[in-house]
């Protein structure tokens, strides 16, 4: 059987119906298989799935490396290819899995960029509330930092998911897993100022009437629009760090742990399935503590300024 768009479509159906993966994961896997197919075609390799070898896959990853694709992204792409071959084996399209001979790239533990509380405040203060969407944009930043949400969770948040009396919001995260996240009074206030004020004057398309954050077109915001908003506000606030919407989520977790929050509680609020994912923020906090003691403890301070 030839690796073509029809086979990728069948693979997509398998991921959705039998693996129950999220739409984002399915889209990513299918996109990666399409990239692999295009590589084989451009390189003159066979497109027959029974003739593809582990060397073809390794050639593909050599190309990704040359293009500057980072190890973490390479690992995700290889995960998609391995899932594709599990599907081919299960459907008896292939008898052998060449991806078994391809190892995952080594991934160093990346410590994410984090904003200080003062930088978060500077971003919020840079928003002109007199301008169109000012209250919406402030509510977005407040919710991302105040609740530690992923950008996908922000743009899919519903009005019906806000429990104002109980001060919780309901989030549907990765793998359609549901969790309740506390929302602070300040964050809730900004959210209400937008939903009960500025949002009421927007022309919202029928399909999106329950969505919290609405675009100028009357539809849900896109990930790209939130990304551009965060970058723009950081620039206005004079922040030189390279940040993205996820930086606000990182900052949420780090500031909680620095304040003494329990790691398991932070894991639950972030929606991490494994605590090892959350533990990366303890490394950020450890570095913060090191900086504090070096700056303020008299013995460390005198040691650093000594000329001996």
C-alpha positions, 0 to 999 in steps of 0.5 A: 500500500502506498503512503498517500493522503488516503492512508493518512486519513485512515490513520487519522480515523484510527487515532480518533475512534480507537485511540481517543486522542485529542484533535490537536494530537491527531492533527500534529501526528497526521501533519508529521506523517505528511512531512515524512511522505513529502520527504520520501517523495522529494528524495526519490524513496519508495512510497510503499509502506512495506518498502520503507526502511529504518534508514529512510526514517533516519534520513528524514530525521537527519534532514530535520536536524539540518533544518534546525528542528529541536530535539523535543520536536523531533521526539514528537514527530518520531512518536507520531511515526511510531504510532503510524506503524503500530496502526499499520501492523495492527491493520496487517498492512505491514509485517515489520516496523522499521521505526523500532530501530530508530531511537528517540533523540536525547532531550535535555531538561529545559528550564522554561523562561519565567516572568517576575510578578513585577513584569506580569504587572507591567504587562497588565499596566501596558493595556489601554482599557480605553481601546477596543478589546482592552478589557478582553485583553486584560482578562486574557492575561489575568486568566492565563497567569492567575489560573495557569491555563494553556492557550488552547484552554483559554480560547476554548473557555466557556461562559458556562464554565465560570462558577462565580459564586464558588470562584472556580472555572471548569477546564477541559484540558489535554485528552479531554480531561476535566479539572476545576481550577480556583480563580482569584477575586482580582482575576474573576473581577477582570473577567466579569468586567469583560464578560458583563461589559465590553463583550455584551457589545460584540456581534457574536456568531451563533456558534460562539455565544458561550465562548468567553473570549471573542474575536473581532469577527465574532468567533473564538480567538486563535492561538496565533492571535493570543501569541501576538497579543502576549508578544505585543504586551511584553514589548510595550512593557519593556520586557526583553525575555523571549516569551509566549503565552506558555510563559504565563503558565510557567510563571503561575506554577513557579510563583506558587512553588516559590510561595510554598505551594504543595507540588501535588496541588500545582500538578492538579491545577496545571492538569499534568497527568504525571508529577514528573512534568510538574517537577521541572518548576522545582528546578526553576524555584531552586535557581531562584532560591540560589539567587536570593541567598547569593544576593542577600545572605551576608556570608554568600555576599561577602564571598562573592565580593571578595577579591581573594 
